[in-house]
């Protein structure tokens, strides 16, 4: 008689709730901040890190330009009302709410945190997560793709100009040196990527996964350099846990306001449900990938405090929009079953990218 092999006990793994998508990349960013706090680059190492970060920012915007399909963007112009609505939400409503928050200084937000909060309001929308959440919610995915692309393209010019206009000395003002940095580090690489797209586009598409790691690694380098400068300048004495809590509360109000305005405002403008979903998710979010490199160029040594509100808002928007997207999908299915709008094919849930 053969001995019976004892049954294996199923291995238990700790899983976060499905409605709580903690972006692993945000955890990597927080780990980078912790590394900068413990081992900040200083002296000669700081000069090396700054030079590497400058090159990384230029390379990032070259990749942004090389990946953006001009033909697809032009094809999407047929839905111009939707794209203008998203651009208005991103570069008009958000900045207006950011300016309204000036009344919270200095009782709720310190002047430094307010500068970062206002910069958050000027950053372009996301592409990847807008598409993912629009898909989950059964919205107009092609519109979300084009809207995110237009926002990113407009942000190359509008975000630096609005930051220089609204933030004044905090972002270097409109000095010739600041404008030259913007042109050389952001605009020129982006235009070079667009020009070379026909030759390098295929290579980028074939190596998309590897270049994704390059993207994220470059941004981690930018964050490490910025927070190293902040630690040397004494950032830990400028941000207390209480101030962080107040900042999170203000950002929660900002996100709730934008989600409400984009949803009900688009209904007043006559958009159908699928378009309203695309407008809500593309018009209420901010791009961490685009904002971090821009902040390093615009704020210089003060970039550490400038990017902190954006990093916090990024994780908050992922968590809230994940719940909202599933609710929109459920509500849409109920409408279809009761004779409303036709049901869209079942969407496989996607993990929310950055």
N, C-alpha and C positions, 0 to 999 in steps of 0.2 A: 504494500500500500504506500503510495507516494504521499509525502508530507504536504499538507495543504499550505500554500503560500499565504501568509497573512495579508489581508487587504490593506492597501495603502490608504492612509488618512489623507483626504484632500488637503492640499496646501492652501492655507488661508492667506489671501493678500489684502493689504489695506488699500481700499479704493475710496476716492473722494466721491461724493454724490454726483450723479450725472448732471445735475443742474448747477454744479459749482465748478466751472472750467478754470482751474488755476493754470495759467499759461506757463509752461516750463521755461520759456524764454525769459519771462519776467523773473522767475526764480534765479536764472543765470545772471540777469541784470543785478538783482539784489545781492547775489554772491560777489559780483564784481565790485559793487559798492562797498561790501564788507572787506574785500581784499584791499581796496584803496584806503579804507579807514585804518587797517592794520599795517599795510606796507605801501604808503603813498610814494609815488615817484618824486624825487627831489634832486636838486642839483643837476649834474650832467644827465642823469637818467630821465629827469623831467624834460630836458630839451630833446632827448631821443624820442620819448613818448609823444611829445607834441608834434614833432616832425612826422612820425609814423601816423598819428591821428589825422594830420592835415592831408597826407597822401591817401589815407583810407577814405576820407570824406570825398575827395575828388574821384576816387575809383568807384565809390558807391553811386555817385550821380552819373558817372559814365555808364554804369550798368543800368540805371534807371532809364537813361535815354536810349540805350541799345535795345532794351526789352519792350519799350512802348511802341506798339504798332500804330503808325500814323494813319494807315489805311483804315484800320478798325475804328480809330477815334473819329475820323471823318465820316465813316458810315453811320456812326452813332448820332451824328448831328441831326438826323431826321427827327429825333425825339428831343428837340431843343428845349421845350418848355420844362421837361423833367430835369434836364441837366442844369438849366438856369436856376431852378428851384433848389437843387442840391448845392450849387455854388453860392447862392444867396444865403442858405443856412450855414454853410461852412465859413464864408468870408464876410458875412454881414451880421446875421443874428448872433452867432457865437461872439464876435468882437464886441457887439453892443452889450451883451450880457457881461462880458469881461470888463468893459468900462464901467458898467453899473456897479460891479463889485468893488470899485475903488472906495466906495463909502465904508467898506469893512476894514480899511487901513486906518490906524494901526491896532484897533481893538481886537479884531479877529485874525487878520492876516498881517504879517510883518511886510514892510515895503519890498524886501527881497522875495518873499513867497508870492506876493501879489504880482511882481514882474514875471515870475514863472507861470502863475495862473493866467495872466493875460496872454503870455506867449502861447500857452496851451490853446487858447481860443483862436489863435491865428494860424495854426498848423493845418495842412490839408487833410482831407478824409483818407480813410484806409481803402485798400482795394480788396485784399484777400478776405478779411473778416466780413466786409460788407457783402461780398459775393456769397460767402458761406452762410451767413445768417439770412440773407434774402432767399437763398435756396431752401433752407430748412423751413422758413415761414411760407413757402410756396408763392413767392413774389416774382417780379419781373427780373430775372437774373441777367439777361443781356443789358438791360438798362443799368443795373448795378455795376456791371463791368465797365461800361462806358462812363458812368458818372464818377466812379472812383478814378478812372484814368484821367478824365478831364480835371478833376480836383487836384490830383498829383501834379499834372502839367501846369495848371494855373498857380499852384503853390510855389513852384520854383521861382516865380516872379513876385506873386502877391505877398507871400509870407514874409520875406525879407523887407519888402517895402512897407508893409503894415507895421512890422516890428520896429523899423527905424522911425516911422511916423508916430506911433502910439507909445512906444517905450522910451523914446528919446535917448538919453545918455546911458540907460541900462543896457541898450543893445548897440551902443556905439554911435547912435545918432545917424545923420546922413552925411558923415564926413567922407571925403574922397577915399581915404584908406579903407573905410568900412565897405563902401560900394565896390572898390577894387577887389577886396577879399570875396565878396559875394559873387562877382563876375568870374573870378579866376577859379574859385573852389566849387561853385555850384553850377553856374550857367554854362561856362565854356565846356566842362566835362560832359554835361548833359547834351549840349548841341553836338559835341564830337561823337557821342554814342548814337544819336539820331543819324548823323551823317554816315557812320560806319556800320549801321545796322544791317544793310544789305550784304555785307561781307562777314560780319561776326554773329548775325542773328541765329544762323543755324548752329554754330558752335555753342552759343549760350543755351539754346533749346536742348541740345544733346547733353549738356552738362549742368542742367538746371539744379539738380540736387546738390552737387558739389559747390556750385556758386552760391547756393542758398546758405551753406555754412560759411562761405567767405563773407557774404552780406552780414550775417549775424556776428561773426567774429570781428569784423571791422567796427560794428556798432559797439560791441563790448570794449574794444580798445578806446573808442571815443569816450565812453562812459568812464572807464578807468582813468583816463587822462584828466577829464573834467573834475571827477571827484578827488583825484589826487591833488589838483590845484586847490580845490575847496578845503581839503583837510589841512593843507599847508597854510591856507588863509584863515583857518579856524571856523569852519562851517558848523562843527558840532556845538558850538556855543550860540549859534544863531537859530537852530531849529530844536525845540523841545518836544517831548511826546505830546504835551497839551496842544501845541501849535499844529502838530501833524494831525491830531484828531479834529481840530477845527477846520483844517484844510480839507480833510476827507468829507466833512459835513457840507462844506461849501461846494465841493465837486459833485456830491450826490445831488444837491439841489440843481446845479447846472445841467447834469445829465438828464434829470427828470424833466426839467423845463424844455430841453431840446427834443427829447422823445415826444413830449406832448405837443409842442409847436409843429414839429414835422408831420405828425400823424393827423392832427385836426386841421392844421393849415393846408395840407395837401388836399384834404377832402373839400375844404372851402374853394380851392382852386379847380376842382372838378376832375381830379385824377381818379381812376378806378382803383380797386383794392390792390391789385398786383403792383401797380405803379407806386401807390402809397407806401407799400412795404419797402420797396427799393429806396424811396425817398427817406423814409424813417431811418433805415439802417445805414445808408450812405451819408445822410445829412447830419447825423447825431454823433458820429465817431471821429476820432483823431488818430493820425498815423504816428506811431512811435518810431517806425523805421525812417520816416522822412524828418520828423521833428528833432530827433537827437543829433544827427549831423548838422542840421541847420543851427541849432543852439550853440554848438561848439564854434561855429564860424561867427555868429552874431554876438555872443556874450563873452567869448574868450575866457579869462580866469573866473568869471562869475557864472559859468555854464552849469556848475553843479547844482545850484539852487534853482536855476531856470528849468532844468529838466526833471526835477523831482515831482512837481505837480503833474507833468505829462505821464511819467511812469506810473503814478498812482491812478490817474484817470484811465489809463490804458487797461489795467487789470479790472477796474470797476466796470468799464463799458463791456468787457467780455462777459463778465458774470451776469450783469443785468440783461444784456441783449440775448444771451443764451436762453434765459428763462422766457423772455419776451418772444423770441422766434418760435419756440415750441408752442406758446400760447396762441400766436397768430396762426400757426399751422392747424392747431386744434379747432380754432374758431372758424377757419376757412373750410375745414372738413365738415363741420356742423352746418355751415351755410349751404354747402353743396348737397348734403343729405336732405335738407328741408326745401330743396327746390330753388336755391339761390344760384350763385355763380357756379359754373361747371368746375368739377374737381380736377386738380392737376395730379399727374401721376405721383405715386408715392416717392418721397425724397428720403434717401438714406442719410441719417444724421451725420454731420461732419464735425470734426473737432475744430474749434475756433482757432484759426491762425492769428498771427500778430497783425 
